[in-house]
Amino acid sequence: MWEETLKKNRIIFFIILILCSAGLFLSVRFLYLHDLRNQTLQDRLHFLEKKTDDIIIYRVDSSGGFNKKPEVTLKGKDIKDFFACLELSVPFKCKRCKCTGDFKIEFFSEGKLLDFMTYHHKTHIRGLKVPLRTDFYLSNGSQADLKEFFIEKGLIETE
């Protein structure tokens, strides 16, 4: 009887050990993928900052589609100011809203579309050609800076 109990306890211990190991592996992998996404997005933003010579911003209409007429076209210093507003939240937040965004932002170089992103709820961005697409939350300071930038361009009203 004692041997039977000991054998059952060993099996239970072994199962718990396997489950804990699997959980640890998945947690580490999950954190690695989030860090990879975050770094890949930072790299993509640096690339776009260097290559972009026009940014066109469209407003999302009430049906969730994008207006065909651009609201604003950014050039020169405005492009530098725009990229200066983009700082990702650390630690990385993983969450995705279900809307199409408030604005669609297209990045052009010599008339060729490089990429686009959407701006959501004055807190996060989505899009960009990065693996494992999700929403990337902006830091608190960046949220305020980008909101102010959009107010200055007449895209959103002061609250």
C-alpha positions as a printed NumPy array, in Angstrom:
array([[  0.   ,   0.   ,   0.   ],
       [  2.832,   2.368,   0.889],
       [  4.539,   1.628,  -2.436],
       [  1.313,   2.266,  -4.337],
       [  0.88 ,   5.69 ,  -2.697],
       [  4.504,   6.548,  -3.382],
       [  4.099,   5.517,  -7.036],
       [  0.946,   7.695,  -7.419],
       [  2.716,  10.658,  -5.81 ],
       [  5.658,  10.272,  -8.192],
       [  3.316,  10.232, -11.187],
       [  1.478,  13.326,  -9.93 ],
       [  4.785,  15.087,  -9.237],
       [  6.042,  14.191, -12.731],
       [  2.838,  15.516, -14.366],
       [  3.073,  18.763, -12.372],
       [  6.727,  19.125, -13.347],
       [  5.885,  18.67 , -17.045],
       [  3.017,  21.187, -16.859],
       [  5.166,  23.775, -15.068],
       [  7.977,  23.325, -17.592],
       [  5.56 ,  23.735, -20.499],
       [  4.053,  26.836, -18.875],
       [  7.474,  28.379, -18.342],
       [  8.47 ,  27.623, -21.952],
       [  5.288,  29.199, -23.324],
       [  5.67 ,  32.271, -21.092],
       [  9.254,  32.853, -22.203],
       [  8.297,  32.352, -25.859],
       [  5.321,  34.734, -25.489],
       [  7.564,  37.437, -23.989],
       [ 10.193,  36.886, -26.7  ],
       [  7.602,  37.28 , -29.477],
       [  6.274,  40.485, -27.906],
       [  9.792,  41.874, -27.663],
       [ 10.444,  40.83 , -31.279],
       [  7.275,  42.593, -32.424],
       [  8.162,  45.718, -30.495],
       [ 11.727,  45.824, -31.858],
       [ 10.549,  45.07 , -35.4  ],
       [  8.084,  47.944, -35.192],
       [ 10.796,  50.296, -33.894],
       [ 13.   ,  49.252, -36.837],
       [ 10.11 ,  49.786, -39.268],
       [  9.415,  53.259, -37.858],
       [ 13.102,  54.223, -38.204],
       [ 13.077,  52.993, -41.807],
       [  9.923,  54.981, -42.594],
       [ 11.305,  58.083, -40.884],
       [ 14.357,  57.986, -43.176],
       [ 12.493,  57.196, -46.418],
       [  9.196,  59.076, -46.143],
       [  8.792,  62.328, -48.057],
       [  4.97 ,  62.561, -47.86 ],
       [  2.46 ,  61.451, -45.242],
       [ -1.215,  61.506, -46.167],
       [ -3.802,  61.246, -43.39 ],
       [ -7.394,  60.148, -44.046],
       [-10.258,  60.276, -41.573],
       [-12.313,  57.133, -40.97 ],
       [-15.962,  57.731, -41.784],
       [-18.892,  56.641, -39.632],
       [-19.286,  53.345, -41.528],
       [-15.709,  52.327, -40.711],
       [-14.345,  53.036, -44.2  ],
       [-11.701,  55.594, -45.063],
       [-12.63 ,  58.855, -46.741],
       [-11.275,  59.092, -50.261],
       [-10.278,  62.724, -49.804],
       [ -7.162,  63.228, -47.664],
       [ -7.581,  65.401, -44.591],
       [ -3.928,  66.455, -44.4  ],
       [ -0.704,  65.946, -46.343],
       [  2.481,  66.298, -44.3  ],
       [  5.845,  67.301, -45.752],
       [  9.29 ,  68.301, -44.487],
       [  9.358,  69.432, -40.866],
       [  5.831,  68.146, -40.225],
       [  7.041,  64.615, -41.036],
       [  9.913,  64.922, -38.529],
       [  7.479,  66.288, -35.919],
       [  5.081,  63.405, -36.572],
       [  7.758,  60.727, -36.083],
       [  8.998,  62.524, -32.962],
       [  5.559,  61.819, -31.434],
       [  5.822,  58.04 , -31.882],
       [  7.24 ,  56.316, -28.821],
       [  5.973,  52.862, -27.917],
       [  4.78 ,  51.922, -24.469],
       [  7.245,  49.873, -22.438],
       [  6.515,  47.289, -21.212],
       [  4.701,  46.305, -24.374],
       [  0.921,  46.135, -24.031],
       [ -0.883,  43.432, -25.976],
       [ -4.462,  44.291, -26.737],
       [ -6.478,  44.831, -29.887],
       [ -9.618,  46.877, -30.311],
       [-12.147,  45.867, -32.95 ],
       [-12.488,  49.169, -34.795],
       [-10.843,  50.266, -38.057],
       [ -9.29 ,  53.289, -36.387],
       [ -9.908,  57.02 , -36.329],
       [ -7.326,  57.851, -39.015],
       [ -5.433,  56.047, -41.741],
       [ -1.876,  57.321, -42.17 ],
       [ -0.047,  56.514, -45.413],
       [  3.724,  56.861, -45.861],
       [  5.085,  57.697, -49.348],
       [  8.531,  57.949, -50.881],
       [  8.77 ,  59.521, -54.344],
       [  5.053,  58.889, -54.884],
       [  5.274,  55.191, -53.953],
       [  3.291,  53.88 , -50.981],
       [  5.757,  52.421, -48.471],
       [  3.342,  51.467, -45.726],
       [  0.326,  52.614, -43.738],
       [ -0.971,  52.495, -40.217],
       [ -4.182,  53.354, -38.439],
       [ -4.444,  55.491, -35.316],
       [ -6.954,  54.309, -32.684],
       [ -8.584,  56.04 , -29.714],
       [ -5.651,  58.474, -29.318],
       [ -3.75 ,  55.629, -27.605],
       [ -2.391,  53.129, -30.126],
       [ -1.464,  52.358, -33.724],
       [ -2.016,  49.323, -35.955],
       [ -0.751,  48.22 , -39.321],
       [  2.783,  48.538, -40.544],
       [  4.466,  45.555, -42.12 ],
       [  5.581,  43.757, -38.985],
       [  5.09 ,  40.097, -37.991],
       [  2.207,  39.102, -35.731],
       [  0.132,  42.202, -36.343],
       [ -1.484,  43.667, -33.296],
       [ -2.021,  47.072, -31.726],
       [  1.035,  48.934, -30.493],
       [  0.309,  51.227, -27.586],
       [  2.053,  54.572, -27.399],
       [  3.722,  55.78 , -24.212],
       [  1.669,  58.23 , -22.121],
       [  3.863,  61.134, -23.242],
       [  3.609,  60.051, -26.863],
       [ -0.173,  59.768, -26.625],
       [ -0.324,  63.395, -25.45 ],
       [  2.201,  64.567, -28.078],
       [  0.437,  62.861, -30.977],
       [ -2.95 ,  64.124, -29.791],
       [ -1.534,  67.675, -29.67 ],
       [ -0.023,  67.197, -33.143],
       [ -3.427,  66.128, -34.517],
       [ -5.094,  69.106, -32.8  ],
       [ -2.545,  71.501, -34.36 ],
       [ -3.302,  70.036, -37.813],
       [ -7.05 ,  70.469, -37.238],
       [ -7.722,  66.736, -37.314],
       [ -9.211,  66.449, -33.834],
       [-10.867,  69.038, -31.635],
       [ -9.721,  70.044, -28.184],
       [-11.715,  68.433, -25.404]])
